[in-house]
Amino acid sequence: MLHGVLLLTRLTGQDVLGPDGQILGRLVDLTVRLNRGSESHLVERLVVTRRHGAELVLPWTAVANFHAGQVVLGADQAAAHELGPDEILLGCDVVDTQIVDVVGQRLARVADVVFVQTPDSRLHVLGVEVGFGGVLRRLGLGRIVPGFGNDVVAWSDLHLTSDRGHLVQLGP
């Protein structure tokens, strides 16, 4: 696996801790804005599901400490409940959906979303992993197809076909 690469399906499901170290819930999704003309696609918000209570949609600025396996929130946890008009859920609107790779001129199904962590601990979306190897890894059968990154489509080279992703990409 490439050094420093993070995968959405390995990030989701981990505990999200409050500033006091208590578990607030589990990370279930991340959002990104599809700004036209922007080269940088940073994760904007995280979606946290709680055992008791409504789901939280928190801005990335609420994250005090992030590294693989642990998300710790700071004191400021102002939650929102709706996505912005140019915002999509990476797990819901991208993973397991079809994309059109406009450079490779092919239709493919997304197995995972690929990130790198920036020096200031933000997550930058590099692209999506397509192909059967990613599906096998998610099923726990990754040893059958060793390696990673054999089939990654750059975020800027794809067009989403999921309902919300497609509408957001074509929107103003």
Backbone torsions as a table, in degrees:
resi	resn	phi	psi	omega
1	MET	NA	144.8	178.5
2	LEU	-64.5	142.2	-179.0
3	HIS	-68.6	133.2	175.6
4	GLY	82.6	1.0	-179.9
5	VAL	-85.9	135.2	177.1
6	LEU	-118.2	147.9	-179.4
7	LEU	-116.7	137.6	-178.6
8	LEU	-55.8	-43.9	-176.1
9	THR	-68.7	-16.2	174.5
10	ARG	-92.0	-19.1	178.7
11	LEU	-85.4	-39.0	-178.3
12	THR	-69.8	148.3	-179.0
13	GLY	95.4	-12.2	-179.8
14	GLN	-81.4	156.1	-179.9
15	ASP	-67.7	144.3	172.9
16	VAL	-112.1	122.1	-175.6
17	LEU	-103.4	145.8	173.7
18	GLY	-79.8	176.7	-178.7
19	PRO	-62.7	-22.0	179.0
20	ASP	-88.1	0.8	179.4
21	GLY	88.4	-3.3	178.6
22	GLN	-78.8	144.3	179.0
23	ILE	-73.0	122.2	176.9
24	LEU	-90.8	-29.4	-177.9
25	GLY	168.2	-159.2	-179.7
26	ARG	-122.7	143.7	176.6
27	LEU	-72.2	122.0	-179.5
28	VAL	-113.9	-19.6	-179.6
29	ASP	-165.9	166.0	176.0
30	LEU	-131.9	150.3	178.9
31	THR	-114.8	157.1	174.8
32	VAL	-141.9	148.5	175.9
33	ARG	-94.4	140.6	179.3
34	LEU	-100.1	67.3	-179.9
35	ASN	-71.0	125.9	176.7
36	ARG	-69.5	136.4	177.0
37	GLY	82.2	-3.4	-179.0
38	SER	-92.1	131.3	177.1
39	GLU	-82.7	-23.9	-175.6
40	SER	-98.5	125.0	177.8
41	HIS	-118.7	89.4	-179.0
42	LEU	-95.0	146.9	174.6
43	VAL	-63.8	129.4	-177.8
44	GLU	-93.0	-46.0	-175.4
45	ARG	-142.3	161.2	175.2
46	LEU	-119.8	145.6	-179.5
47	VAL	-108.3	124.4	-175.9
48	VAL	-120.2	127.1	175.8
49	THR	-97.7	140.9	-178.9
50	ARG	-117.1	152.0	179.4
51	ARG	-63.4	-45.4	178.7
52	HIS	-124.4	119.3	179.2
53	GLY	118.9	170.9	-177.8
54	ALA	-72.3	155.6	174.8
55	GLU	-63.5	143.9	178.3
56	LEU	-104.9	134.1	171.8
57	VAL	-116.0	105.0	-171.1
58	LEU	-110.1	141.4	176.3
59	PRO	-68.6	151.9	179.4
60	TRP	-58.3	-26.3	179.8
61	THR	-64.5	-16.3	177.2
62	ALA	-76.4	-13.5	-178.2
63	VAL	-80.9	119.1	177.8
64	ALA	-88.6	-33.6	-176.8
65	ASN	-149.2	126.3	178.7
66	PHE	-134.4	126.2	167.1
67	HIS	-154.8	158.7	-174.9
68	ALA	-49.6	124.4	178.3
69	GLY	99.0	-11.5	-178.1
70	GLN	-155.0	133.0	173.9
71	VAL	-123.4	122.4	178.2
72	VAL	-118.3	127.8	179.8
73	LEU	-91.4	153.0	174.9
74	GLY	-88.2	-169.4	-177.1
75	ALA	-69.9	-33.1	-178.3
76	ASP	-83.0	108.4	-177.2
77	GLN	-129.9	48.2	179.3
78	ALA	-68.3	115.6	-176.3
79	ALA	-95.3	147.8	172.9
80	ALA	-114.2	167.7	-178.5
81	HIS	-123.8	-10.1	-179.6
82	GLU	-125.4	149.7	176.1
83	LEU	-79.2	151.7	174.3
84	GLY	-70.6	163.7	-177.0
85	PRO	-64.2	-21.6	179.9
86	ASP	-114.3	25.5	-174.5
87	GLU	-116.4	139.7	177.5
88	ILE	-128.7	156.7	173.7
89	LEU	-88.9	122.7	-175.6
90	LEU	-67.7	-40.0	179.4
91	GLY	-71.8	-45.8	-175.4
92	CYS	-77.1	-43.1	-172.9
93	ASP	-96.6	-7.7	-175.7
94	VAL	-124.4	-54.9	-177.0
95	VAL	-62.3	135.5	-179.7
96	ASP	69.5	12.1	175.2
97	THR	-104.5	169.0	178.1
98	GLN	-91.2	148.5	176.2
99	ILE	-128.8	159.3	169.1
100	VAL	-109.1	117.5	174.8
101	ASP	-81.4	102.9	-173.2
102	VAL	-70.8	-21.4	177.8
103	VAL	-84.2	-48.7	180.0
104	GLY	-81.2	-5.6	179.8
105	GLN	49.0	58.7	179.1
106	ARG	-146.1	160.2	175.5
107	LEU	-102.4	132.7	-177.9
108	ALA	-144.0	160.5	176.2
109	ARG	-104.1	136.0	-177.1
110	VAL	-79.5	126.3	176.2
111	ALA	-94.4	-31.3	-177.4
112	ASP	-164.2	164.4	174.2
113	VAL	-108.5	135.4	-173.7
114	VAL	-108.2	130.4	-179.7
115	PHE	-124.9	160.6	161.2
116	VAL	-126.8	151.5	178.4
117	GLN	-92.3	131.0	180.0
118	THR	-78.8	165.4	178.8
119	PRO	-58.1	-26.9	178.4
120	ASP	-94.0	21.0	174.7
121	SER	69.2	19.5	172.2
122	ARG	-84.8	162.1	175.1
123	LEU	-104.8	126.5	178.9
124	HIS	-108.1	127.5	179.2
125	VAL	-78.2	118.1	177.1
126	LEU	-84.8	-43.8	-176.3
127	GLY	173.7	-158.8	179.7
128	VAL	-127.4	146.2	175.3
129	GLU	-92.5	130.9	177.0
130	VAL	-121.3	164.5	176.3
131	GLY	106.5	167.5	-173.4
132	PHE	-71.7	-27.1	-179.8
133	GLY	-60.8	-41.5	178.1
134	GLY	-65.3	-38.4	178.2
135	VAL	-65.0	-44.6	179.0
136	LEU	-62.2	-40.6	178.6
137	ARG	-61.4	-43.7	-179.9
138	ARG	-64.4	-28.0	177.9
139	LEU	-84.7	1.7	-179.1
140	GLY	84.0	13.8	-178.2
141	LEU	-112.4	27.9	-176.7
142	GLY	-61.6	-23.7	-179.5
143	ARG	-68.0	-18.5	178.4
144	ILE	-69.7	-38.0	179.0
145	VAL	-121.2	90.2	-177.7
146	PRO	-67.9	156.7	176.3
147	GLY	94.7	169.8	179.7
148	PHE	-147.9	153.6	173.1
149	GLY	85.0	10.4	179.2
150	ASN	-67.3	-27.0	-176.8
151	ASP	-139.8	75.2	178.0
152	VAL	-110.6	129.0	177.7
153	VAL	-101.5	126.8	179.5
154	ALA	-59.8	141.6	-178.3
155	TRP	-54.5	-39.7	-177.3
156	SER	-72.6	-12.8	-176.6
157	ASP	-100.7	13.5	-176.2
158	LEU	-126.3	158.7	173.1
159	HIS	-125.3	124.6	-177.8
160	LEU	-76.7	142.8	176.9
161	THR	-111.6	-1.8	174.6
162	SER	-65.2	153.4	-175.2
163	ASP	-52.1	-58.2	-176.6
164	ARG	-68.5	-43.8	-179.8
165	GLY	-59.1	-43.1	179.6
166	HIS	-63.7	-46.3	-179.8
167	LEU	-63.3	-41.8	-179.6
168	VAL	-66.3	-42.1	-179.8
169	GLN	-65.6	-32.8	-179.6
170	LEU	-88.6	-12.7	-177.7
171	GLY	-68.5	173.3	-177.6
172	PRO	-66.6	NA	NA
